[in-house]
Amino acid sequence: MSEKQNEPDSYTYAKAGVSIAAGNALIKAIAPLAKATARAGANAELGGFGGFFDLKAAGYQDPLLVAANDGVGTKLKLAIDYDRHDSVGIDLVAMCVNDLIVQGAEPLFFLDYFATGKLENGIAERVVAGIAEGCKMSGCALIGGETAEMPGMYAEGDYDLAGFCVGAVEREKAVTGATIESGDLLLGLESSGVHSNGFSLVRRLAEDKGWNMNRPALFDPDILLIEALIAPTRIYVKSLLPLMQSGRIKALAHITGGGLLENIPRVLPDGLHAHVDAASWDQPRLMAYLQAQGNIEPQEMARTFNCGIGMVLAISPDEVATMTAELEAAGETVHQIGEIREGATGCSVTGARGIWSATNDWSATHNG
């Protein structure tokens, strides 16, 4: 036996399944995407160990910082299974920045975390391009992130995403909901679809009912079913930020997991109850389809999906007309969906027979 054959194998990171070269190539590819998100306070250059942000350069005098982090949930499985990677990055940004705007905060900078078993640069770049697009849509800078290649942690082709966003609001303009009172009205802004919550149920329905995702949707023959479901979460920042900073919106609720029932009470002071009339806006055809396919009770719809309303505003009655006009001018579709009354802190969503396909009058309540 030769001496060469007796030599032990030389291990490398690449043999273990991690490609440093692929990671470097990805950074080079996404650097221009990040640079395109530069804004006052951030130059959006990648490559350092951390990202700087200059609050003074952004124009703040006495700011409070507000931070949010989130993911996209099992919507990612649809993106992976049907090669729809281009917009889940928008979802990731939307879930974070929409949580910041409810406190009146302007999103300033964003960091992402992309984890996978084997780095496929074509896919990763498409995802990060969506993140950069979401950042541009919300006016925040993509100043850094982490790409983790972890063999053995994920099934082939799978990846996961997390987003982290920091915003700021001048101390006297922070929105806390403390001024809400009985008699205030609720405005709802339309969602763009399922957004990023409820997809474990959507995917269960798809599997059990044998949906063909690449065929036109039964409720809209002009769009494929997969495209209707994967439509990115609407970003409400640019339409809402001027109004939030004017002090005319008393509170704002982002309708995510828990639906209308559980998210509206999160911004209510003790002793006030939100009453939502499900007849005050048309149930979107996509939501009606999901409900029919799953024989889902209206009460379950109200705590699982956004049901067509992505944001809820609490305002004084005398602001309704002007606020509606301003929001519509900013591109939002607005509905007056309910009111605030005295009672146990919480939310009730009610509908008559026929509303959301109900066979009888119905009501769903969440206290807390």
N, C-alpha and C positions, 0 to 999 in steps of 0.2 A: 504494500500500500504506500502510495506516495506521501511525502510530507504535506503536500497541498491538501490532500483528502483528510488529513488529521486536524486541519485548522478548524476552529469553531466558526459557525456562521456569524457574520457581522450584521448586527441589528441596526435598523434605521427607523425613523419615525414613519417614513413612507411605507415600509414593510408592515408596520402596525396599523396602517390604514389612514394616516393623516398626511395630507399633501400641503406642505408649507408653500410650495410654488403656486398651488391653486389659490390659497388664501391671499398671497401677494398679488396674484393676477386679478382677483376680485376687488381688492382695495384700489388697484389702479383703474379698474373699469368703473367703479362707483364714485370715485373722487369727483368727476365733473358733475355727477348728479347731486352730490352734497353741496358743491360749490354754488350750484344754481339756486340753492335755498338761502344763501347769505342774506342777512338783514342787519339793520342797525344794532350794534352790540355784539355781533358774531360774524367772523369772517368765513365760517363753515369750511375750514381746511381740515382734512383728515390726516391721521398719522401720528399724532402725539399720544401721550398716555392719558390725557384728559382734555376736555374742551373748555376754553374760556368764554365767559359772557360778561359784557360790560353794561351793567344796569344804567349807569349815567349816560352812556352813549345811546341807550335805548330811550332816554328821556324821562326816567323816573326820579322822583325827588324823595319820597318817603314810602317805598314799596313794601308790601307783604309778598313773600314768595308762596306760591301754591304749587304743589307737586301731585302728579297722578301717574299711575302705571296700570297697564292692562294688556290683554292679549286678544286673540281673535276667536279662540275656542275651536270647536270641531268644524267650523266653517272651513278651516284649513284642509280637512280631509276631502271636502268637495273640490277644493282648488287642486289638491294633489291628484285625486282620482280622475279629474276631468281636464287636467292641464289648463287651469284658469288661475295662473299665478300673478297676473298683471295688476289686479286691483286689491288683493288682500292687504297690501301695504297701506292702501288708503284706509281700509277698515282699521288697521292697527293705530294709525295716527288719529282717526276720528274718535275711537273709543277713549283715547286719552284727552285730546283737546276739547271734546264736548264736555268732559267732566270738569275741565278747568273753567270753561266759560260760565258754568252755572254759578260760580263764585264771583263773577265779574272779572276774572283774570285773563289777561292777554297771553296766549301761548308764546313763549320766547325761544326755547330750544328743545330738541328732541334727540333721544338716543334709542337705538334699537338693539335687540338681541336676537340673532338668527342661529339656531342650533340644528344640526343634521348629522346623520351617520357618515355620509360621504358627500363632500361638497361638489355640487353640480353648478358650475359658474353660470351657465345660461339661465337656470332657474333662480339662483340667488340674485342675479343681477335684475331679473324681471321683478322679483319681490321688492328689492331695494329701490328700484325705479318707482314703484307704487308708493313706497314710503316717502320718497322725495317729492312726489306729486302731492301727496297729502299734506306735507309740510308747506309746500308753496300755497296750497289752497287755504291753509290756516295761518299763514304768515309767520311760521316759526322756522328756525334754522336747524337743519340736521347736522349736529356738530360732532357726532361720534357714534360708536356702537361696538358690538362684539359679534364676531362670526366664530362659532364653535363647531369644529368637526370632531364628532365623538363616535367612533366605530363601536358597534355593539349596543349603543343606547337607543337607536331608532331603527325601525324597519326600513328596508330599501326604498328610497324615494321620499320618505317622510322627513318633515322638518317642523320646527316649532318657532313661534315668534312671541316676543314680548316687547313692549314699548314703554318708554319713560319720558315724561314731558314735565318741564318746569315753566310756570308762568308767573306773572306779577300783576298786582293791582295796587293802586295808590290806597293807602290805609283808609282814607275816608270814603272810598268808593267800593269797598268790599261788600258783597251781597250775601247776607246771612239768613234772610227770611224773617228777621225779627219784627219787621213792620207790617207783616200780613195781618189782616183783620177780617172778621166776619163781614160778608158782603162783597169781598173782592172776587173778581172773575178769573176764570182759567181760559187761556188761549192755548190751542194745540197747533204745533207746526208739523206738517206732514212728513212722514218718513219716506225713504227711498226704497223700502222693501223690508226684509226680515232684519236688516242691519247685521249684528253679530251675536245675537242671542237666540236660543231656542233650536240650534242646529242639531243637537243630539236627537231631539224629537223629529225634526225634519228628515234626518238621515234614517231614522228608524222607520218612518213612514215610507220613504223611498225604497227601502229594502223590502219591507213587508208587502207593499203594494206593487212592486216591480215597475217603478217609474222608468220610462225611457227619457233620460235627461237631455239627449241630443235631438229630441223631436219638439216641434212647436208646442208651447204650453196650451193646455185645454182652455184656459181662461184668457189667453191672448195669443192668437196664431201668428202674430208678427214677431214673436220672440221665442227663442228656445227656452225650455224649462230651466236648464242649468244657468242660463244668463239671467233669468228672473231671480233665481235664488242667490246667485253670487254677486248681484248688484251691490256695489260698495256702500257702506254706511254714509249717510249724508253728514257733511261737516257744516255746522251752523255758525261757526265763529264769526265770519265776516259780516253776516247779517245781524247778529245779536250784539257784538261787542260795543258798537256805538250806543245802543239802547241801554245796555247794562251799565255803562260808564256814566250815563245821564242820570241814573238813579230812579228811573221811571218803572223799572221792572223790580217788583218786590222780592221775587224768588223765581228760580228756574230749576226744573227737574229734567234730567236726561233719562229717557225711558230705555233702560237696558234690562238685564236679567231681573225678573220679578215683575216686569210689565208696568202698566199704569198703576195697578193696585199697590205695589210695594215701593215704587220710586217717588211718587208724589209726597207721601208722608215724610220722607227723609228731609224735606225742606220746610215742614210746617212747625210752628211753635206749639207748645202744649195747649190743649183745649180747643183746637181747630181741626175741622174735618173737611176733606175735599169731596165734593159730590160731582161725579162725571156722568153725563148723559150719553150713552153709546149711540143714540139716534142723531147726535148733533154733527156727525160726519159719516160719509159713506164708507162702509167696510171695503178696503181694497180687495180687488178680485183675487190677488195672490193669497191674502189672508182667508178669504172665503173658501178658496180651494184647499188650503191646509186644513181648515176646520172640517170641511166636508169629507176629505180623505181620511181623517182620523176620527170622525164622529166626536169632535172635541166640544165639550160643554162651554158655553159662553164664559162662565166663571173661570175655567181653566185658561181660555184664550187671554183673559184680562191679566193673568198673573204669569203668563209664559211669553207671549209675543208683544211687540209694541202696538199691534193692531192698527197700524197706519199713522200713529202719532209718535214722532221721535223726540220732541221737546214739549214741555208744558210750562207756560208762563203764568205767574200770579200777578195781577195788576189791579189798580183801582178802576171801578166802572167808567169813570170819566176819561180814562185813557184808551178805551177799547177802539174807538173809531180811528184815532190818529195812529195808534200803535199798529193796528191791522194794516192801514194804508202804507206805513213805512216799511213793515215787514214784507208786504206784497211787492213793493217797489224794489226791495232787495232780493227778490226772487223766491220768497217763501210762499207756501200755500197755507192759509191760516183758517182755523175754525174756533169758534167760541164753544168750548166743550163742557163747561160746568162752573161751579162757584164754591166759595169757602163759607162754611157755616160753623157755629159753635157746636162742640161735641167732642167725643173721645178722639184723640189725635189719630188720624188715619185717613183712609180713602174708600169710597164706595163707587162702584161702577154699576149702573142700572140700565135695563133695556126692557122694552115691551115685547110681547109675543111677535115673532118675525124678525126682530133685530138680532143680528148675528145668528140667524137661522134658529132662534129659540122657539120651542113649541109652547112656551108659557112666558108670562112676565118673569123677569129674573133680576137678581141683584147679587153682587159679589162685594165683600167688605174685607179690608185688612186694617187692623188696629195696631199701632205701635210706631 
